[in-house]
Amino acid sequence: METALKIAFATTDMETVNQHFGSAKSFAIYAVDMDDAQMLEAAEFGELSQDGNEDKLSVKIDLLDGCAAVYCQAVGGSAINQLIAKNIQPVKVHEGGKIKDLIVDLQNEMKAGPSNWLAKAINQHKSPDPERFNQMEDEGWDE
C-alpha cells in the first residue's frame, strides 16, 4: 500500500466517528488506497473537554502528521486553521457514521475522480514521475 493515504477518524469505539476533534479521546488511523484499507494505529488521549484550551490541539495535530484527512463530528475554527496548515483536511460527518462505510465512500471517490482536497492529497503522496525530464526534453525548450 505504498500509495495509500493516511486517514484518521475521531472515535471511541474504533467503529464509528463519534467525537468532536478538540475533545476526541482517541483516533483510529488507517492506510487507505483504491482497493484496500488497513488500520495502522489507535491513539488514545484520555478525558478532554471542549474547553477552548488550544494546547491540547497541538498534541493531536502532531499525532496526525502525515495524514491526508481527519474525519470527526465537529471541529472548531482554530483547529481547522491548524489542520489545513499541516495539509490535513478536516471532514465533518454525521454522528454515528461507520468508519468502514466512510472508507468505502473514500475509495469510491478515489476511483470516480477525487474532489479537490483528495486530488491534492493523492498528488502529495505520489513519487515524481521519473520520465518527467525526458518528456520536457521531447517538448524542447530554449534556455
N, CA, C and O atoms as CSV, one atom per row, in Angstrom:
chain,resi,resn,atom,element,x,y,z
A,1,MET,N,N,0.830,-1.192,0.000
A,1,MET,CA,C,0.000,0.000,0.000
A,1,MET,C,C,0.871,1.251,0.000
A,1,MET,O,O,0.642,2.175,0.781
A,2,GLU,N,N,1.866,1.276,-0.875
A,2,GLU,CA,C,2.807,2.392,-0.885
A,2,GLU,C,C,2.179,3.697,-1.332
A,2,GLU,O,O,2.707,4.762,-1.014
A,3,THR,N,N,1.066,3.655,-2.062
A,3,THR,CA,C,0.408,4.890,-2.491
A,3,THR,C,C,-0.792,5.227,-1.611
A,3,THR,O,O,-1.569,6.125,-1.936
A,4,ALA,N,N,-0.943,4.519,-0.512
A,4,ALA,CA,C,-2.090,4.736,0.364
A,4,ALA,C,C,-1.995,6.079,1.074
A,4,ALA,O,O,-0.907,6.586,1.345
A,5,LEU,N,N,-3.159,6.639,1.368
A,5,LEU,CA,C,-3.248,7.848,2.163
A,5,LEU,C,C,-3.519,7.463,3.604
A,5,LEU,O,O,-4.239,6.501,3.872
A,6,LYS,N,N,-2.945,8.210,4.528
A,6,LYS,CA,C,-3.259,8.019,5.941
A,6,LYS,C,C,-4.486,8.862,6.262
A,6,LYS,O,O,-4.523,10.064,6.000
A,7,ILE,N,N,-5.490,8.204,6.835
A,7,ILE,CA,C,-6.745,8.868,7.167
A,7,ILE,C,C,-7.056,8.595,8.634
A,7,ILE,O,O,-6.978,7.453,9.085
A,8,ALA,N,N,-7.410,9.643,9.381
A,8,ALA,CA,C,-7.727,9.498,10.803
A,8,ALA,C,C,-9.235,9.657,11.023
A,8,ALA,O,O,-9.912,10.391,10.303
A,9,PHE,N,N,-9.737,8.953,12.030
A,9,PHE,CA,C,-11.149,9.009,12.403
A,9,PHE,C,C,-11.234,9.253,13.907
A,9,PHE,O,O,-10.632,8.511,14.683
A,10,ALA,N,N,-11.974,10.286,14.335
A,10,ALA,CA,C,-12.166,10.577,15.757
A,10,ALA,C,C,-13.235,9.614,16.281
A,10,ALA,O,O,-14.403,9.705,15.902
A,11,THR,N,N,-12.823,8.692,17.155
A,11,THR,CA,C,-13.710,7.615,17.579
A,11,THR,C,C,-13.366,7.130,18.982
A,11,THR,O,O,-12.217,7.208,19.417
A,12,THR,N,N,-14.368,6.636,19.671
A,12,THR,CA,C,-14.112,5.995,20.963
A,12,THR,C,C,-14.226,4.480,20.860
A,12,THR,O,O,-13.686,3.754,21.695
A,13,ASP,N,N,-14.928,4.004,19.833
A,13,ASP,CA,C,-15.176,2.551,19.726
A,13,ASP,C,C,-14.474,1.895,18.540
A,13,ASP,O,O,-14.644,0.696,18.318
A,14,MET,N,N,-13.691,2.653,17.776
A,14,MET,CA,C,-12.955,2.174,16.601
A,14,MET,C,C,-13.873,1.659,15.491
A,14,MET,O,O,-13.421,0.990,14.562
A,15,GLU,N,N,-15.170,1.979,15.596
A,15,GLU,CA,C,-16.131,1.569,14.563
A,15,GLU,C,C,-16.912,2.733,13.986
A,15,GLU,O,O,-17.282,2.712,12.811
A,16,THR,N,N,-17.170,3.761,14.806
A,16,THR,CA,C,-17.957,4.907,14.346
A,16,THR,C,C,-17.214,6.201,14.636
A,16,THR,O,O,-16.408,6.278,15.564
A,17,VAL,N,N,-17.498,7.217,13.825
A,17,VAL,CA,C,-16.977,8.559,14.092
A,17,VAL,C,C,-17.960,9.183,15.078
A,17,VAL,O,O,-19.095,9.499,14.720
A,18,ASN,N,N,-17.516,9.357,16.323
A,18,ASN,CA,C,-18.425,9.822,17.366
A,18,ASN,C,C,-17.787,10.861,18.282
A,18,ASN,O,O,-18.184,10.996,19.440
A,19,GLN,N,N,-16.795,11.600,17.768
A,19,GLN,CA,C,-16.081,12.561,18.593
A,19,GLN,C,C,-15.884,13.889,17.873
A,19,GLN,O,O,-15.705,13.934,16.656
A,20,HIS,N,N,-15.921,14.972,18.649
A,20,HIS,CA,C,-15.521,16.304,18.214
A,20,HIS,C,C,-13.989,16.290,18.175
A,20,HIS,O,O,-13.366,15.687,19.048
A,21,PHE,N,N,-13.378,16.930,17.199
A,21,PHE,CA,C,-11.919,16.875,17.072
A,21,PHE,C,C,-11.205,17.299,18.352
A,21,PHE,O,O,-10.350,16.570,18.855
A,22,GLY,N,N,-11.549,18.465,18.878
A,22,GLY,CA,C,-10.840,19.020,20.024
A,22,GLY,C,C,-10.940,18.192,21.286
A,22,GLY,O,O,-10.014,18.182,22.097
A,23,SER,N,N,-12.054,17.496,21.464
A,23,SER,CA,C,-12.236,16.705,22.683
A,23,SER,C,C,-12.143,15.205,22.418
A,23,SER,O,O,-12.515,14.397,23.270
A,24,ALA,N,N,-11.650,14.834,21.248
A,24,ALA,CA,C,-11.559,13.404,20.895
A,24,ALA,C,C,-10.672,12.666,21.896
A,24,ALA,O,O,-9.568,13.106,22.217
A,25,LYS,N,N,-11.174,11.553,22.372
A,25,LYS,CA,C,-10.411,10.714,23.297
A,25,LYS,C,C,-9.466,9.791,22.550
A,25,LYS,O,O,-8.460,9.338,23.096
A,26,SER,N,N,-9.803,9.513,21.281
A,26,SER,CA,C,-8.955,8.605,20.512
A,26,SER,C,C,-9.195,8.781,19.017
A,26,SER,O,O,-10.228,9.292,18.584
A,27,PHE,N,N,-8.206,8.337,18.245
A,27,PHE,CA,C,-8.272,8.335,16.790
A,27,PHE,C,C,-7.905,6.951,16.288
A,27,PHE,O,O,-6.999,6.306,16.816
A,28,ALA,N,N,-8.612,6.504,15.270
A,28,ALA,CA,C,-8.222,5.313,14.520
A,28,ALA,C,C,-7.578,5.828,13.237
A,28,ALA,O,O,-8.179,6.622,12.514
A,29,ILE,N,N,-6.362,5.378,12.955
A,29,ILE,CA,C,-5.645,5.845,11.766
A,29,ILE,C,C,-5.479,4.678,10.808
A,29,ILE,O,O,-4.960,3.623,11.171
A,30,TYR,N,N,-5.931,4.889,9.573
A,30,TYR,CA,C,-5.910,3.859,8.541
A,30,TYR,C,C,-5.038,4.287,7.366
A,30,TYR,O,O,-4.865,5.476,7.100
A,31,ALA,N,N,-4.495,3.297,6.674
A,31,ALA,CA,C,-3.900,3.490,5.355
A,31,ALA,C,C,-4.981,3.070,4.364
A,31,ALA,O,O,-5.499,1.956,4.436
A,32,VAL,N,N,-5.319,3.965,3.442
A,32,VAL,CA,C,-6.410,3.702,2.506
A,32,VAL,C,C,-5.923,3.955,1.088
A,32,VAL,O,O,-5.393,5.025,0.787
A,33,ASP,N,N,-6.105,2.957,0.209
A,33,ASP,CA,C,-5.905,3.188,-1.216
A,33,ASP,C,C,-7.183,2.774,-1.930
A,33,ASP,O,O,-8.186,2.487,-1.276
A,34,MET,N,N,-7.167,2.736,-3.250
A,34,MET,CA,C,-8.398,2.472,-4.001
A,34,MET,C,C,-9.018,1.118,-3.693
A,34,MET,O,O,-10.236,0.962,-3.787
A,35,ASP,N,N,-8.205,0.144,-3.327
A,35,ASP,CA,C,-8.711,-1.218,-3.192
A,35,ASP,C,C,-8.616,-1.810,-1.795
A,35,ASP,O,O,-9.201,-2.861,-1.532
A,36,ASP,N,N,-7.890,-1.157,-0.897
A,36,ASP,CA,C,-7.625,-1.773,0.391
A,36,ASP,C,C,-7.591,-0.710,1.488
A,36,ASP,O,O,-7.390,0.474,1.219
A,37,ALA,N,N,-7.790,-1.152,2.717
A,37,ALA,CA,C,-7.657,-0.279,3.882
A,37,ALA,C,C,-7.127,-1.125,5.030
A,37,ALA,O,O,-7.594,-2.240,5.264
A,38,GLN,N,N,-6.152,-0.586,5.735
A,38,GLN,CA,C,-5.562,-1.287,6.871
A,38,GLN,C,C,-5.439,-0.316,8.035
A,38,GLN,O,O,-4.994,0.819,7.868
A,39,MET,N,N,-5.837,-0.776,9.219
A,39,MET,CA,C,-5.656,0.057,10.404
A,39,MET,C,C,-4.169,0.085,10.746
A,39,MET,O,O,-3.522,-0.958,10.845
A,40,LEU,N,N,-3.641,1.288,10.924
A,40,LEU,CA,C,-2.232,1.458,11.263
A,40,LEU,C,C,-2.023,1.663,12.754
A,40,LEU,O,O,-1.052,1.177,13.334
A,41,GLU,N,N,-2.960,2.398,13.367
A,41,GLU,CA,C,-2.740,2.820,14.743
A,41,GLU,C,C,-4.059,3.215,15.400
A,41,GLU,O,O,-4.971,3.720,14.745
A,42,ALA,N,N,-4.139,2.977,16.693
A,42,ALA,CA,C,-5.221,3.503,17.517
A,42,ALA,C,C,-4.550,4.332,18.604
A,42,ALA,O,O,-3.824,3.790,19.437
A,43,ALA,N,N,-4.784,5.632,18.604
A,43,ALA,CA,C,-4.149,6.532,19.566
A,43,ALA,C,C,-5.189,7.026,20.559
A,43,ALA,O,O,-6.273,7.454,20.162
A,44,GLU,N,N,-4.867,6.971,21.856
A,44,GLU,CA,C,-5.795,7.414,22.893
A,44,GLU,C,C,-5.217,8.575,23.681
A,44,GLU,O,O,-4.007,8.647,23.900
A,45,PHE,N,N,-6.101,9.500,24.114
A,45,PHE,CA,C,-5.687,10.698,24.826
A,45,PHE,C,C,-6.248,10.803,26.225
A,45,PHE,O,O,-5.757,11.615,27.010
A,46,GLY,N,N,-7.249,10.024,26.573
A,46,GLY,CA,C,-7.888,10.195,27.872
A,46,GLY,C,C,-8.980,11.241,27.786
A,46,GLY,O,O,-9.407,11.615,26.694
A,47,GLU,N,N,-9.425,11.706,28.918
A,47,GLU,CA,C,-10.565,12.616,29.005
A,47,GLU,C,C,-10.155,14.054,28.689
A,47,GLU,O,O,-9.277,14.611,29.349
A,48,LEU,N,N,-10.785,14.650,27.687
A,48,LEU,CA,C,-10.560,16.047,27.338
A,48,LEU,C,C,-11.910,16.710,27.105
A,48,LEU,O,O,-12.776,16.140,26.441
A,49,SER,N,N,-12.091,17.888,27.637
A,49,SER,CA,C,-13.364,18.586,27.461
A,49,SER,C,C,-13.246,19.614,26.347
A,49,SER,O,O,-12.148,19.957,25.908
A,50,GLN,N,N,-14.399,20.098,25.898
A,50,GLN,CA,C,-14.431,21.156,24.885
A,50,GLN,C,C,-14.349,22.493,25.621
A,50,GLN,O,O,-15.343,23.209,25.746
A,51,ASP,N,N,-13.147,22.815,26.105
A,51,ASP,CA,C,-12.983,23.959,26.985
A,51,ASP,C,C,-12.286,25.148,26.337
A,51,ASP,O,O,-12.044,26.151,27.008
A,52,GLY,N,N,-11.964,25.063,25.072
A,52,GLY,CA,C,-11.268,26.156,24.405
A,52,GLY,C,C,-9.775,26.160,24.666
A,52,GLY,O,O,-9.083,27.088,24.249
A,53,ASN,N,N,-9.265,25.152,25.341
A,53,ASN,CA,C,-7.837,25.054,25.614
A,53,ASN,C,C,-7.108,24.667,24.336
A,53,ASN,O,O,-7.211,23.531,23.874
A,54,GLU,N,N,-6.375,25.608,23.768
A,54,GLU,CA,C,-5.697,25.394,22.485
A,54,GLU,C,C,-4.504,24.438,22.598
A,54,GLU,O,O,-4.116,23.824,21.603
A,55,ASP,N,N,-3.913,24.301,23.797
A,55,ASP,CA,C,-2.720,23.466,23.959
A,55,ASP,C,C,-2.973,22.017,23.590
A,55,ASP,O,O,-2.087,21.342,23.066
A,56,LYS,N,N,-4.173,21.540,23.860
A,56,LYS,CA,C,-4.458,20.133,23.576
A,56,LYS,C,C,-4.505,19.852,22.068
A,56,LYS,O,O,-4.342,18.706,21.650
A,57,LEU,N,N,-4.723,20.873,21.263
A,57,LEU,CA,C,-4.793,20.674,19.816
A,57,LEU,C,C,-3.447,20.274,19.235
A,57,LEU,O,O,-3.384,19.414,18.356
A,58,SER,N,N,-2.371,20.883,19.714
A,58,SER,CA,C,-1.060,20.623,19.123
A,58,SER,C,C,-0.656,19.160,19.257
A,58,SER,O,O,-0.036,18.609,18.347
A,59,VAL,N,N,-0.991,18.527,20.366
A,59,VAL,CA,C,-0.665,17.111,20.567
A,59,VAL,C,C,-1.391,16.261,19.525
A,59,VAL,O,O,-0.802,15.356,18.934
A,60,LYS,N,N,-2.650,16.552,19.309
A,60,LYS,CA,C,-3.444,15.793,18.344
A,60,LYS,C,C,-2.965,16.045,16.914
A,60,LYS,O,O,-2.835,15.112,16.120
A,61,ILE,N,N,-2.708,17.298,16.599
A,61,ILE,CA,C,-2.272,17.636,15.246
A,61,ILE,C,C,-0.910,17.013,14.961
A,61,ILE,O,O,-0.664,16.547,13.848
A,62,ASP,N,N,-0.023,17.001,15.953
A,62,ASP,CA,C,1.279,16.341,15.782
A,62,ASP,C,C,1.103,14.853,15.534
A,62,ASP,O,O,1.804,14.276,14.703
A,63,LEU,N,N,0.174,14.227,16.244
A,63,LEU,CA,C,-0.088,12.800,16.056
A,63,LEU,C,C,-0.563,12.526,14.629
A,63,LEU,O,O,-0.234,11.490,14.051
A,64,LEU,N,N,-1.328,13.443,14.069
A,64,LEU,CA,C,-1.913,13.261,12.739
A,64,LEU,C,C,-0.959,13.642,11.608
A,64,LEU,O,O,-1.342,13.620,10.439
A,65,ASP,N,N,0.279,13.990,11.952
A,65,ASP,CA,C,1.259,14.361,10.933
A,65,ASP,C,C,1.347,13.256,9.878
A,65,ASP,O,O,1.516,12.082,10.207
A,66,GLY,N,N,1.233,13.644,8.627
A,66,GLY,CA,C,1.272,12.681,7.530
A,66,GLY,C,C,-0.101,12.193,7.103
A,66,GLY,O,O,-0.228,11.522,6.079
A,67,CYS,N,N,-1.136,12.523,7.876
A,67,CYS,CA,C,-2.498,12.147,7.485
A,67,CYS,C,C,-3.005,13.133,6.425
A,67,CYS,O,O,-2.688,14.323,6.457
A,68,ALA,N,N,-3.788,12.614,5.502
A,68,ALA,CA,C,-4.387,13.465,4.475
A,68,ALA,C,C,-5.678,14.094,4.973
A,68,ALA,O,O,-6.062,15.173,4.521
A,69,ALA,N,N,-6.360,13.413,5.919
A,69,ALA,CA,C,-7.644,13.905,6.407
A,69,ALA,C,C,-7.924,13.347,7.788
A,69,ALA,O,O,-7.384,12.319,8.195
A,70,VAL,N,N,-8.796,14.066,8.499
A,70,VAL,CA,C,-9.320,13.570,9.767
A,70,VAL,C,C,-10.836,13.738,9.719
A,70,VAL,O,O,-11.348,14.830,9.471
A,71,TYR,N,N,-11.531,12.650,9.957
A,71,TYR,CA,C,-12.989,12.634,9.980
A,71,TYR,C,C,-13.435,12.799,11.427
A,71,TYR,O,O,-12.950,12.094,12.312
A,72,CYS,N,N,-14.369,13.739,11.672
A,72,CYS,CA,C,-14.849,13.990,13.022
A,72,CYS,C,C,-16.277,14.536,12.945
A,72,CYS,O,O,-16.759,14.903,11.874
A,73,GLN,N,N,-16.951,14.583,14.120
A,73,GLN,CA,C,-18.321,15.106,14.151
A,73,GLN,C,C,-18.346,16.622,14.017
A,73,GLN,O,O,-19.248,17.184,13.396
A,74,ALA,N,N,-17.352,17.279,14.601
A,74,ALA,CA,C,-17.274,18.730,14.547
A,74,ALA,C,C,-15.820,19.133,14.757
A,74,ALA,O,O,-15.011,18.360,15.271
A,75,VAL,N,N,-15.507,20.354,14.349
A,75,VAL,CA,C,-14.146,20.866,14.526
A,75,VAL,C,C,-14.215,22.392,14.571
A,75,VAL,O,O,-14.903,23.019,13.766
A,76,GLY,N,N,-13.497,22.971,15.516
A,76,GLY,CA,C,-13.512,24.417,15.684
A,76,GLY,C,C,-12.637,25.134,14.669
A,76,GLY,O,O,-11.794,24.524,14.011
A,77,GLY,N,N,-12.851,26.433,14.555
A,77,GLY,CA,C,-12.130,27.252,13.576
A,77,GLY,C,C,-10.626,27.229,13.766
A,77,GLY,O,O,-9.886,27.115,12.789
A,78,SER,N,N,-10.161,27.335,14.996
A,78,SER,CA,C,-8.718,27.317,15.259
A,78,SER,C,C,-8.115,25.980,14.831
A,78,SER,O,O,-7.048,25.938,14.220
A,79,ALA,N,N,-8.804,24.899,15.157
A,79,ALA,CA,C,-8.316,23.567,14.772
A,79,ALA,C,C,-8.295,23.426,13.255
A,79,ALA,O,O,-7.349,22.863,12.703
A,80,ILE,N,N,-9.324,23.929,12.570
A,80,ILE,CA,C,-9.367,23.862,11.105
A,80,ILE,C,C,-8.138,24.555,10.520
A,80,ILE,O,O,-7.467,24.011,9.643
A,81,ASN,N,N,-7.851,25.759,11.013
A,81,ASN,CA,C,-6.693,26.507,10.501
A,81,ASN,C,C,-5.394,25.753,10.719
A,81,ASN,O,O,-4.547,25.703,9.827
A,82,GLN,N,N,-5.228,25.164,11.900
A,82,GLN,CA,C,-4.002,24.430,12.200
A,82,GLN,C,C,-3.894,23.153,11.362
A,82,GLN,O,O,-2.808,22.798,10.903
A,83,LEU,N,N,-5.011,22.471,11.166
A,83,LEU,CA,C,-5.006,21.258,10.346
A,83,LEU,C,C,-4.658,21.582,8.892
A,83,LEU,O,O,-3.812,20.922,8.289
A,84,ILE,N,N,-5.309,22.593,8.340
A,84,ILE,CA,C,-5.062,22.979,6.943
A,84,ILE,C,C,-3.600,23.374,6.757
A,84,ILE,O,O,-2.996,23.058,5.732
A,85,ALA,N,N,-3.030,24.063,7.745
A,85,ALA,CA,C,-1.619,24.465,7.659
A,85,ALA,C,C,-0.697,23.244,7.584
A,85,ALA,O,O,0.413,23.340,7.060
A,86,LYS,N,N,-1.144,22.113,8.097
A,86,LYS,CA,C,-0.355,20.870,8.059
A,86,LYS,C,C,-0.805,19.954,6.911
A,86,LYS,O,O,-0.430,18.783,6.860
A,87,ASN,N,N,-1.617,20.504,5.987
A,87,ASN,CA,C,-2.151,19.737,4.845
A,87,ASN,C,C,-3.002,18.558,5.279
A,87,ASN,O,O,-2.979,17.502,4.646
A,88,ILE,N,N,-3.752,18.736,6.359
A,88,ILE,CA,C,-4.690,17.717,6.834
A,88,ILE,C,C,-6.096,18.284,6.644
A,88,ILE,O,O,-6.433,19.322,7.214
A,89,GLN,N,N,-6.903,17.609,5.850
A,89,GLN,CA,C,-8.256,18.080,5.552
A,89,GLN,C,C,-9.223,17.608,6.636
A,89,GLN,O,O,-9.396,16.402,6.817
A,90,PRO,N,N,-9.862,18.542,7.369
A,90,PRO,CA,C,-10.905,18.113,8.302
A,90,PRO,C,C,-12.184,17.782,7.529
A,90,PRO,O,O,-12.594,18.529,6.641
A,91,VAL,N,N,-12.801,16.664,7.876
A,91,VAL,CA,C,-14.023,16.231,7.210
A,91,VAL,C,C,-15.078,16.003,8.288
A,91,VAL,O,O,-14.924,15.130,9.141
A,92,LYS,N,N,-16.144,16.789,8.243
A,92,LYS,CA,C,-17.218,16.674,9.222
A,92,LYS,C,C,-18.214,15.611,8.746
A,92,LYS,O,O,-18.645,15.619,7.593
A,93,VAL,N,N,-18.569,14.701,9.654
A,93,VAL,CA,C,-19.524,13.649,9.318
A,93,VAL,C,C,-20.648,13.638,10.353
A,93,VAL,O,O,-20.493,14.138,11.467
A,94,HIS,N,N,-21.775,13.060,9.961
A,94,HIS,CA,C,-22.915,12.947,10.871
A,94,HIS,C,C,-22.599,11.951,11.982
A,94,HIS,O,O,-21.831,11.007,11.795
A,95,GLU,N,N,-23.201,12.180,13.124
A,95,GLU,CA,C,-22.993,11.319,14.282
A,95,GLU,C,C,-23.276,9.864,13.919
A,95,GLU,O,O,-24.282,9.549,13.283
A,96,GLY,N,N,-22.382,9.001,14.331
A,96,GLY,CA,C,-22.575,7.573,14.127
A,96,GLY,C,C,-22.148,7.065,12.764
A,96,GLY,O,O,-22.409,5.908,12.434
A,97,GLY,N,N,-21.495,7.902,11.957
A,97,GLY,CA,C,-21.006,7.434,10.658
A,97,GLY,C,C,-20.029,6.283,10.867
A,97,GLY,O,O,-19.063,6.421,11.617
A,98,LYS,N,N,-20.266,5.167,10.219
A,98,LYS,CA,C,-19.410,3.988,10.386
A,98,LYS,C,C,-18.109,4.158,9.608
A,98,LYS,O,O,-18.119,4.525,8.433
A,99,ILE,N,N,-16.997,3.889,10.273
A,99,ILE,CA,C,-15.678,4.052,9.659
A,99,ILE,C,C,-15.567,3.213,8.391
A,99,ILE,O,O,-15.067,3.694,7.375
A,100,LYS,N,N,-16.027,1.966,8.437
A,100,LYS,CA,C,-15.902,1.103,7.249
A,100,LYS,C,C,-16.673,1.685,6.071
A,100,LYS,O,O,-16.219,1.588,4.931
A,101,ASP,N,N,-17.851,2.298,6.331
A,101,ASP,CA,C,-18.633,2.908,5.253
A,101,ASP,C,C,-17.941,4.170,4.716
A,101,ASP,O,O,-17.946,4.419,3.511
A,102,LEU,N,N,-17.351,4.956,5.612
A,102,LEU,CA,C,-16.638,6.163,5.186
A,102,LEU,C,C,-15.420,5.802,4.347
A,102,LEU,O,O,-15.087,6.511,3.397
A,103,ILE,N,N,-14.757,4.708,4.690
A,103,ILE,CA,C,-13.606,4.250,3.899
A,103,ILE,C,C,-14.064,3.822,2.509
A,103,ILE,O,O,-13.420,4.158,1.516
A,104,VAL,N,N,-15.165,3.088,2.430
A,104,VAL,CA,C,-15.697,2.671,1.126
A,104,VAL,C,C,-16.065,3.896,0.289
A,104,VAL,O,O,-15.779,3.937,-0.907
A,105,ASP,N,N,-16.699,4.893,0.912
A,105,ASP,CA,C,-17.048,6.128,0.190
A,105,ASP,C,C,-15.783,6.823,-0.328
A,105,ASP,O,O,-15.750,7.303,-1.461
A,106,LEU,N,N,-14.753,6.870,0.508
A,106,LEU,CA,C,-13.488,7.499,0.108
A,106,LEU,C,C,-12.853,6.734,-1.058
A,106,LEU,O,O,-12.362,7.349,-2.005
A,107,GLN,N,N,-12.859,5.413,-0.997
A,107,GLN,CA,C,-12.301,4.603,-2.081
A,107,GLN,C,C,-13.089,4.800,-3.370
A,107,GLN,O,O,-12.505,4.880,-4.451
A,108,ASN,N,N,-14.408,4.877,-3.262
A,108,ASN,CA,C,-15.231,5.118,-4.453
A,108,ASN,C,C,-14.923,6.484,-5.054
A,108,ASN,O,O,-14.898,6.636,-6.275
A,109,GLU,N,N,-14.688,7.476,-4.197
A,109,GLU,CA,C,-14.332,8.808,-4.695
A,109,GLU,C,C,-12.973,8.777,-5.382
A,109,GLU,O,O,-12.776,9.440,-6.400
A,110,MET,N,N,-12.029,8.004,-4.828
A,110,MET,CA,C,-10.708,7.882,-5.463
A,110,MET,C,C,-10.845,7.312,-6.869
A,110,MET,O,O,-10.169,7.759,-7.795
A,111,LYS,N,N,-11.713,6.334,-7.024
A,111,LYS,CA,C,-11.893,5.670,-8.322
A,111,LYS,C,C,-12.661,6.546,-9.312
A,111,LYS,O,O,-12.353,6.560,-10.504
A,112,ALA,N,N,-13.662,7.278,-8.814
A,112,ALA,CA,C,-14.546,8.047,-9.688
A,112,ALA,C,C,-13.953,9.375,-10.117
A,112,ALA,O,O,-14.397,9.958,-11.106
A,113,GLY,N,N,-12.981,9.852,-9.406
A,113,GLY,CA,C,-12.417,11.177,-9.678
A,113,GLY,C,C,-12.489,11.981,-8.409
A,113,GLY,O,O,-13.564,12.431,-8.012
A,114,PRO,N,N,-11.367,12.164,-7.775
A,114,PRO,CA,C,-11.350,12.766,-6.447
A,114,PRO,C,C,-11.717,14.244,-6.442
A,114,PRO,O,O,-11.534,14.961,-7.425
A,115,SER,N,N,-12.248,14.673,-5.285
A,115,SER,CA,C,-12.528,16.095,-5.055
A,115,SER,C,C,-11.199,16.837,-4.947
A,115,SER,O,O,-10.131,16.224,-4.970
A,116,ASN,N,N,-11.276,18.147,-4.830
A,116,ASN,CA,C,-10.053,18.967,-4.800
A,116,ASN,C,C,-9.100,18.560,-3.684
A,116,ASN,O,O,-7.913,18.354,-3.937
A,117,TRP,N,N,-9.601,18.440,-2.442
A,117,TRP,CA,C,-8.696,18.119,-1.329
A,117,TRP,C,C,-8.091,16.740,-1.500
A,117,TRP,O,O,-6.921,16.530,-1.180
A,118,LEU,N,N,-8.886,15.785,-2.008
A,118,LEU,CA,C,-8.399,14.423,-2.172
A,118,LEU,C,C,-7.370,14.343,-3.304
A,118,LEU,O,O,-6.355,13.660,-3.169
A,119,ALA,N,N,-7.622,15.029,-4.403
A,119,ALA,CA,C,-6.650,15.050,-5.508
A,119,ALA,C,C,-5.324,15.652,-5.041
A,119,ALA,O,O,-4.255,15.152,-5.391
A,120,LYS,N,N,-5.393,16.714,-4.258
A,120,LYS,CA,C,-4.185,17.344,-3.722
A,120,LYS,C,C,-3.434,16.364,-2.812
A,120,LYS,O,O,-2.211,16.255,-2.899
A,121,ALA,N,N,-4.152,15.659,-1.949
A,121,ALA,CA,C,-3.525,14.695,-1.041
A,121,ALA,C,C,-2.880,13.549,-1.809
A,121,ALA,O,O,-1.778,13.116,-1.471
A,122,ILE,N,N,-3.554,13.059,-2.834
A,122,ILE,CA,C,-3.006,11.962,-3.644
A,122,ILE,C,C,-1.716,12.423,-4.321
A,122,ILE,O,O,-0.717,11.704,-4.315
A,123,ASN,N,N,-1.739,13.616,-4.902
A,123,ASN,CA,C,-0.547,14.130,-5.586
A,123,ASN,C,C,0.617,14.352,-4.632
A,123,ASN,O,O,1.769,14.163,-5.020
A,124,GLN,N,N,0.343,14.747,-3.397
A,124,GLN,CA,C,1.414,14.946,-2.417
A,124,GLN,C,C,2.076,13.635,-2.012
A,124,GLN,O,O,3.236,13.625,-1.601
A,125,HIS,N,N,1.346,12.533,-2.126
A,125,HIS,CA,C,1.875,11.240,-1.705
A,125,HIS,C,C,2.443,10.430,-2.864
A,125,HIS,O,O,2.944,9.323,-2.664
A,126,LYS,N,N,2.366,10.984,-4.086
A,126,LYS,CA,C,2.923,10.299,-5.254
A,126,LYS,C,C,4.402,10.599,-5.387
A,126,LYS,O,O,4.863,11.687,-5.044
A,127,SER,N,N,5.134,9.632,-5.886
A,127,SER,CA,C,6.536,9.881,-6.223
A,127,SER,C,C,6.580,10.621,-7.557
A,127,SER,O,O,5.713,10.404,-8.403
A,128,PRO,N,N,7.567,11.488,-7.762
A,128,PRO,CA,C,7.665,12.180,-9.049
A,128,PRO,C,C,7.863,11.166,-10.185
A,128,PRO,O,O,8.537,10.150,-10.015
A,129,ASP,N,N,7.275,11.456,-11.324
A,129,ASP,CA,C,7.403,10.592,-12.492
A,129,ASP,C,C,8.841,10.649,-13.001
A,129,ASP,O,O,9.324,11.723,-13.362
A,130,PRO,N,N,9.542,9.490,-13.037
A,130,PRO,CA,C,10.935,9.512,-13.484
A,130,PRO,C,C,11.086,9.924,-14.950
A,130,PRO,O,O,12.181,10.296,-15.374
A,131,GLU,N,N,10.024,9.863,-15.714
A,131,GLU,CA,C,10.071,10.217,-17.138
A,131,GLU,C,C,9.821,11.707,-17.379
A,131,GLU,O,O,9.862,12.158,-18.524
A,132,ARG,N,N,9.558,12.483,-16.308
A,132,ARG,CA,C,9.167,13.881,-16.494
A,132,ARG,C,C,10.228,14.700,-17.217
A,132,ARG,O,O,9.883,15.595,-17.989
A,133,PHE,N,N,11.514,14.420,-16.988
A,133,PHE,CA,C,12.558,15.192,-17.653
A,133,PHE,C,C,12.679,14.805,-19.120
A,133,PHE,O,O,12.929,15.665,-19.965
A,134,ASN,N,N,12.505,13.528,-19.435
A,134,ASN,CA,C,12.509,13.098,-20.833
A,134,ASN,C,C,11.356,13.749,-21.592
A,134,ASN,O,O,11.523,14.159,-22.741
A,135,GLN,N,N,10.183,13.847,-20.955
A,135,GLN,CA,C,9.038,14.482,-21.593
A,135,GLN,C,C,9.321,15.961,-21.851
A,135,GLN,O,O,8.960,16.496,-22.900
A,136,MET,N,N,9.967,16.612,-20.889
A,136,MET,CA,C,10.300,18.022,-21.080
A,136,MET,C,C,11.304,18.192,-22.217
A,136,MET,O,O,11.208,19.138,-22.998
A,137,GLU,N,N,12.261,17.278,-22.307
A,137,GLU,CA,C,13.269,17.355,-23.376
A,137,GLU,C,C,12.611,17.138,-24.733
A,137,GLU,O,O,12.941,17.815,-25.707
A,138,ASP,N,N,11.673,16.185,-24.793
A,138,ASP,CA,C,10.960,15.922,-26.042
A,138,ASP,C,C,10.171,17.140,-26.513
A,138,ASP,O,O,10.046,17.387,-27.712
A,139,GLU,N,N,9.643,17.895,-25.555
A,139,GLU,CA,C,8.890,19.102,-25.903
A,139,GLU,C,C,9.815,20.179,-26.438
A,139,GLU,O,O,9.396,21.072,-27.174
A,140,GLY,N,N,11.083,20.078,-26.054
A,140,GLY,CA,C,12.070,21.069,-26.481
A,140,GLY,C,C,11.913,22.368,-25.713
A,140,GLY,O,O,10.809,22.892,-25.563
A,141,TRP,N,N,13.030,22.875,-25.231
A,141,TRP,CA,C,12.961,24.159,-24.573
A,141,TRP,C,C,14.214,24.968,-24.841
A,141,TRP,O,O,15.307,24.444,-25.058
A,142,ASP,N,N,13.999,26.248,-24.815
A,142,ASP,CA,C,15.099,27.182,-25.047
A,142,ASP,C,C,15.553,27.729,-23.713
A,142,ASP,O,O,14.748,27.997,-22.821
A,143,GLU,N,N,16.882,27.892,-23.595
A,143,GLU,CA,C,17.407,28.460,-22.359
A,143,GLU,C,C,17.658,29.925,-22.503
A,143,GLU,O,O,18.104,30.571,-21.555
